[in-house]
């Protein structure tokens, strides 16, 4: 009789322990109904880059454009136009707005 009780209690213990595992296994199934989007790191643009200042000066009509000065407040580029040497000054902020020509 003691062997019967030992085996029955062991079976009951195994049955109770396996119930939560069966329920969590159903929830742990992999879900494939979502799309993973790749995220790329893009550093923030803080000021007027020299390449952007040169591009804007060329678009405005200057040729042979080169960087003359870069300060914390402005970027100065020099080049030639129809009348001779000229320079443009851009604010050293995002978007490179023209300060004066």
Residue pairs with C-beta under 8 A, 6 or more apart in sequence:
45 94
46 94
47 92
47 93
47 94
48 75
48 90
48 91
48 92
48 93
48 94
48 95
48 96
49 96
50 67
50 70
50 75
52 96
53 67
53 75
53 77
53 88
53 90
53 96
54 65
54 66
54 67
54 77
56 88
56 90
56 96
56 98
57 65
57 77
57 79
57 88
58 65
58 79
60 88
60 98
60 101
61 81
61 82
62 77
62 79
62 80
62 81
62 86
62 88
63 79
63 80
63 81
64 79
64 80
65 77
65 78
65 79
66 77
66 78
66 79
67 75
67 76
67 77
68 76
68 77
68 78
68 87
69 75
69 76
70 76
70 92
71 92
72 92
73 91
73 92
74 89
74 90
74 91
74 92
74 99
75 89
75 90
75 91
75 92
75 96
76 87
76 88
76 89
76 90
77 87
77 88
77 90
78 85
78 86
78 87
79 85
79 86
79 87
79 88
80 86
86 101
87 101
88 98
88 100
88 101
89 98
89 99
89 100
89 101
90 96
90 97
90 98
90 99
91 97
91 98
91 99
